[in-house]
């Protein structure tokens, strides 16, 4: 993983969120007490964020732009009809996305890269994109791959999510995976896990019942990762996860209690929750391990509504 960069919007204080009553007032107080301080609001369109994030990633990468022959672009913000790039009005919002991301890529010298879209895995989106990117490089279908993920929150909706479990932010994340040895960690393994039966629980029952069932499935997802990776949780000192309140995370890991002590959500004070981007913003801002005779591994866990993705990163020790 050669480069991780992100582009935020304008930072606003969680304490200044305008609430609609006593219940939301209490939710804001709870979020502040849990360490949420700011969130990002992008006044500009999604693909403007992408243009800037991509430029940052290219500027801080040793990979020549001409070697990036594939771009994996994802988002869940199909409501965002940003027309700042396009002179035409398209009948479907995702077509606007397509036209605008083309422009963002071309402006960054990536006009000849193959563009692939991904969106179906919620907050686990980037994990599945990294798995695809790794496979493309290993099979020599691509030299290097750029992964771009954007999400913006509808301006007319509250930023407080699900009764105060987190605050929504606008952000664009750009990652470059290099085919040759780069300056970042090695993407050792990506292990996805799905439980689509949760979709029926969420549609037919209460949020509370869904969360309880989700916690049980989280245990299955963790066990699946440990089996696939041939590791134990004791092999890791921390677990980089999306930015939610600790009460919510304790519920999710109620069947894997040791995970609670490993949680690293250090980016939540800066950006709150930005879907797939959270753990990678934490990773970007962390001190990179150096030196030593052994390898250092870091574990990133992405959690979607019905899916999980575990990303194992290895920092190579000195020869």
C-alpha positions as semicolon CSV with decimal commas, in nm:
position;residue;x (nm);y (nm);z (nm)
1;X;0,000;0,000;0,000
2;X;0,209;0,284;-0,137
3;X;0,002;0,587;-0,039
4;X;-0,307;0,674;0,166
5;X;-0,447;1,027;0,139
6;X;-0,781;1,191;0,206
7;X;-0,966;1,514;0,135
8;X;-1,213;1,662;0,383
9;X;-1,465;1,939;0,352
10;X;-1,507;2,225;0,600
11;X;-1,466;2,119;0,961
12;X;-1,755;2,186;1,198
13;X;-1,789;2,132;1,571
14;X;-2,006;1,849;1,698
15;X;-2,101;2,079;1,986
16;X;-2,260;2,318;1,736
17;X;-2,499;2,065;1,579
18;X;-2,847;2,215;1,569
19;X;-3,083;1,967;1,733
20;X;-3,459;1,923;1,710
21;X;-3,529;1,856;2,076
22;X;-3,419;1,711;2,408
23;X;-3,349;1,363;2,269
24;X;-3,099;1,491;2,012
25;X;-2,950;1,725;2,272
26;X;-2,867;1,419;2,484
27;X;-2,725;1,240;2,180
28;X;-2,487;1,529;2,110
29;X;-2,376;1,534;2,475
30;X;-2,310;1,161;2,459
31;X;-2,107;1,196;2,139
32;X;-1,896;1,475;2,289
33;X;-1,832;1,270;2,602
34;X;-1,723;0,981;2,383
35;X;-1,454;1,186;2,207
36;X;-1,629;1,309;1,894
37;X;-1,524;1,670;1,837
38;X;-1,550;1,757;1,466
39;X;-1,709;1,638;1,146
40;X;-1,656;1,734;0,783
41;X;-1,909;1,903;0,555
42;X;-1,820;1,938;0,186
43;X;-1,985;2,233;0,017
44;X;-1,832;2,122;-0,314
45;X;-1,937;1,816;-0,508
46;X;-1,811;1,464;-0,450
47;X;-1,587;1,448;-0,754
48;X;-1,423;1,778;-0,660
49;X;-1,317;1,606;-0,339
50;X;-1,192;1,314;-0,547
51;X;-0,987;1,540;-0,772
52;X;-0,803;1,684;-0,470
53;X;-0,756;1,352;-0,289
54;X;-0,618;1,188;-0,603
55;X;-0,377;1,479;-0,655
56;X;-0,249;1,436;-0,297
57;X;-0,200;1,062;-0,343
58;X;-0,008;1,107;-0,667
59;X;0,208;1,383;-0,521
60;X;0,308;1,166;-0,223
61;X;0,366;0,845;-0,417
62;X;0,680;0,711;-0,581
63;X;0,466;0,537;-0,844
64;X;0,471;0,715;-1,183
65;X;0,120;0,814;-1,288
66;X;0,156;0,623;-1,616
67;X;0,197;0,297;-1,419
68;X;-0,149;0,333;-1,261
69;X;-0,354;0,149;-1,519
70;X;-0,664;0,069;-1,311
71;X;-0,885;0,286;-1,091
72;X;-1,143;0,134;-0,855
73;X;-1,401;0,400;-0,774
74;X;-1,668;0,357;-0,507
75;X;-1,941;0,554;-0,335
76;X;-2,280;0,520;-0,174
77;X;-2,371;0,884;-0,238
78;X;-2,567;0,836;-0,558
79;X;-2,806;1,110;-0,447
80;X;-2,529;1,365;-0,511
81;X;-2,611;1,527;-0,845
82;X;-2,297;1,738;-0,873
83;X;-2,319;1,921;-1,206
84;X;-2,014;2,141;-1,160
85;X;-1,818;1,941;-1,417
86;X;-2,084;1,842;-1,666
87;X;-2,263;2,078;-1,905
88;X;-2,537;1,823;-1,966
89;X;-2,808;1,706;-1,732
90;X;-2,820;1,328;-1,713
91;X;-3,143;1,146;-1,625
92;X;-2,973;0,923;-1,364
93;X;-2,758;1,042;-1,076
94;X;-2,497;0,768;-1,114
95;X;-2,435;0,883;-1,471
96;X;-2,337;1,221;-1,333
97;X;-2,096;1,042;-1,103
98;X;-1,949;0,860;-1,398
99;X;-1,897;1,173;-1,606
100;X;-1,752;1,367;-1,315
101;X;-1,509;1,100;-1,199
102;X;-1,386;1,074;-1,559
103;X;-1,302;1,443;-1,543
104;X;-1,133;1,412;-1,202
105;X;-0,913;1,130;-1,336
106;X;-0,825;1,306;-1,660
107;X;-0,728;1,624;-1,476
108;X;-0,483;1,414;-1,273
109;X;-0,323;1,249;-1,575
110;X;-0,522;0,925;-1,546
111;X;-0,725;0,960;-1,862
112;X;-0,612;0,621;-1,995
113;X;-0,671;0,418;-1,677
114;X;-0,940;0,150;-1,675
115;X;-1,223;0,258;-1,444
116;X;-1,417;0,003;-1,236
117;X;-1,703;0,085;-0,998
118;X;-1,790;-0,070;-0,660
119;X;-2,060;0,023;-0,411
120;X;-2,254;-0,278;-0,278
121;X;-2,077;-0,346;0,054
122;X;-2,151;-0,038;0,262
123;X;-1,879;0,045;0,515
124;X;-1,688;-0,266;0,401
125;X;-1,655;-0,126;0,048
126;X;-1,283;-0,049;0,051
127;X;-1,194;-0,393;0,184
128;X;-1,350;-0,562;-0,117
129;X;-1,190;-0,306;-0,349
130;X;-0,847;-0,380;-0,200
131;X;-0,903;-0,751;-0,250
132;X;-0,982;-0,686;-0,619
133;X;-0,685;-0,451;-0,656
134;X;-0,449;-0,706;-0,503
135;X;-0,576;-0,978;-0,735
136;X;-0,529;-0,756;-1,040
137;X;-0,167;-0,688;-0,944
138;X;-0,084;-1,048;-0,849
139;X;-0,221;-1,180;-1,179
140;X;-0,028;-0,905;-1,361
141;X;-0,344;-0,755;-1,508
142;X;-0,239;-0,422;-1,360
143;X;0,092;-0,263;-1,264
144;X;-0,052;-0,037;-0,996
145;X;-0,406;0,041;-0,884
146;X;-0,569;0,354;-0,746
147;X;-0,862;0,299;-0,508
148;X;-1,091;0,601;-0,467
149;X;-1,384;0,613;-0,226
150;X;-1,618;0,909;-0,175
151;X;-1,913;0,969;0,051
152;X;-2,114;1,280;0,128
153;X;-2,414;1,315;0,355
154;X;-2,737;1,471;0,222
155;X;-2,750;1,830;0,345
156;X;-3,117;1,811;0,444
157;X;-3,067;1,511;0,676
158;X;-2,936;1,509;1,032
159;X;-2,570;1,422;1,080
160;X;-2,650;1,217;1,390
161;X;-2,677;0,853;1,290
162;X;-2,903;0,589;1,453
163;X;-2,988;0,758;1,781
164;X;-2,642;0,891;1,846
165;X;-2,407;0,602;1,764
166;X;-2,194;0,833;1,547
167;X;-2,176;1,153;1,339
168;X;-2,158;1,145;0,959
169;X;-1,875;1,317;0,769
170;X;-1,803;1,394;0,403
171;X;-1,468;1,266;0,277
172;X;-1,279;1,123;-0,017
173;X;-1,008;0,862;0,038
174;X;-0,743;0,774;-0,224
175;X;-0,508;0,475;-0,192
176;X;-0,239;0,358;-0,433
177;X;-0,136;-0,007;-0,445
178;X;0,199;-0,060;-0,614
179;X;0,289;-0,370;-0,810
180;X;0,655;-0,336;-0,717
181;X;0,786;-0,291;-0,364
182;X;0,669;0,047;-0,242
183;X;0,734;0,256;0,065
184;X;0,426;0,147;0,259
185;X;0,306;-0,175;0,422
186;X;0,245;-0,496;0,230
187;X;-0,119;-0,583;0,178
188;X;-0,082;-0,937;0,313
189;X;-0,441;-1,054;0,315
190;X;-0,801;-0,938;0,275
191;X;-1,070;-1,163;0,424
192;X;-1,435;-1,069;0,356
193;X;-1,736;-1,216;0,532
194;X;-2,107;-1,172;0,455
195;X;-2,430;-1,248;0,638
196;X;-2,711;-1,133;0,412
197;X;-2,973;-1,283;0,646
198;X;-2,925;-0,963;0,850
199;X;-3,099;-0,776;0,570
200;X;-3,425;-0,952;0,651
201;X;-3,385;-0,880;1,023
202;X;-3,331;-0,511;0,957
203;X;-3,627;-0,485;0,721
204;X;-3,877;-0,672;0,938
205;X;-3,775;-0,606;1,296
206;X;-3,646;-0,331;1,521
207;X;-3,304;-0,168;1,507
208;X;-3,230;-0,322;1,847
209;X;-3,292;-0,676;1,725
210;X;-3,079;-0,610;1,417
211;X;-2,788;-0,488;1,633
212;X;-2,805;-0,795;1,857
213;X;-2,802;-1,024;1,554
214;X;-2,522;-0,820;1,401
215;X;-2,311;-0,870;1,713
216;X;-2,353;-1,247;1,683
217;X;-2,248;-1,234;1,318
218;X;-1,945;-1,024;1,410
219;X;-1,821;-1,318;1,620
220;X;-1,857;-1,545;1,316
221;X;-1,676;-1,290;1,098
222;X;-1,384;-1,264;1,343
223;X;-1,359;-1,642;1,372
224;X;-1,362;-1,672;0,992
225;X;-1,077;-1,422;0,963
226;X;-0,868;-1,597;1,229
227;X;-0,917;-1,931;1,055
228;X;-0,828;-1,791;0,712
229;X;-0,526;-1,596;0,838
230;X;-0,406;-1,874;1,071
231;X;-0,365;-1,622;1,350
232;X;-0,508;-1,545;1,692
233;X;-0,620;-1,211;1,830
234;X;-0,315;-1,221;2,058
235;X;-0,100;-1,166;1,746
236;X;-0,234;-0,811;1,715
237;X;-0,199;-0,519;1,951
238;X;-0,476;-0,311;1,793
239;X;-0,776;-0,323;1,566
240;X;-0,848;-0,022;1,344
241;X;-1,225;0,012;1,304
242;X;-1,495;0,257;1,195
243;X;-1,569;0,547;1,430
244;X;-1,868;0,470;1,650
245;X;-1,943;0,526;2,018
246;X;-1,786;0,282;2,263
247;X;-2,128;0,159;2,378
248;X;-2,206;0,058;2,022
249;X;-1,868;-0,108;1,972
250;X;-1,896;-0,297;2,302
251;X;-2,228;-0,435;2,180
252;X;-2,078;-0,539;1,847
253;X;-1,789;-0,718;2,016
254;X;-1,990;-0,857;2,309
255;X;-1,910;-1,211;2,188
256;X;-1,542;-1,127;2,126
257;X;-1,466;-0,929;2,439
258;X;-1,090;-0,912;2,385
259;X;-1,153;-0,702;2,072
260;X;-1,280;-0,411;2,283
261;X;-0,935;-0,361;2,438
262;X;-0,779;-0,354;2,090
263;X;-1,001;-0,090;1,930
264;X;-0,826;0,205;1,767
265;X;-1,060;0,486;1,658
266;X;-0,815;0,771;1,695
267;X;-0,956;0,954;1,393
268;X;-1,304;0,998;1,542
269;X;-1,219;1,332;1,703
270;X;-1,107;1,461;1,363
271;X;-1,365;1,328;1,118
272;X;-1,628;1,128;1,314
273;X;-1,766;0,855;1,082
274;X;-1,687;0,861;0,710
275;X;-1,801;0,510;0,611
276;X;-1,514;0,303;0,459
277;X;-1,259;0,579;0,515
278;X;-1,241;0,580;0,898
279;X;-0,980;0,308;0,965
280;X;-0,758;0,429;0,681
281;X;-0,763;0,788;0,809
282;X;-0,650;0,645;1,144
283;X;-0,382;0,445;0,962
284;X;-0,269;0,751;0,764
285;X;-0,222;0,953;1,082
286;X;-0,045;0,682;1,283
287;X;0,326;0,655;1,334
288;X;0,465;0,404;1,085
289;X;0,659;0,119;1,251
290;X;1,031;0,129;1,170
291;X;1,332;-0,091;1,237
292;X;1,349;-0,412;1,431
293;X;1,429;-0,761;1,318
294;X;1,069;-0,880;1,292
295;X;0,768;-0,780;1,086
296;X;0,494;-0,563;1,238
297;X;0,133;-0,641;1,147
298;X;-0,168;-0,413;1,167
299;X;-0,527;-0,520;1,134
300;X;-0,799;-0,306;0,976
301;X;-1,161;-0,412;1,018
302;X;-1,434;-0,266;0,799
303;X;-1,797;-0,321;0,896
304;X;-2,092;-0,281;0,660
305;X;-2,464;-0,336;0,721
306;X;-2,437;-0,705;0,628
307;X;-2,067;-0,750;0,550
308;X;-1,721;-0,736;0,707
309;X;-1,374;-0,707;0,558
310;X;-1,048;-0,770;0,744
311;X;-0,738;-0,609;0,591
312;X;-0,402;-0,738;0,714
313;X;-0,106;-0,504;0,660
314;X;0,257;-0,608;0,719
315;X;0,540;-0,363;0,777
316;X;0,862;-0,545;0,692
317;X;1,141;-0,538;0,948
318;X;1,508;-0,479;0,871
319;X;1,687;-0,751;0,679
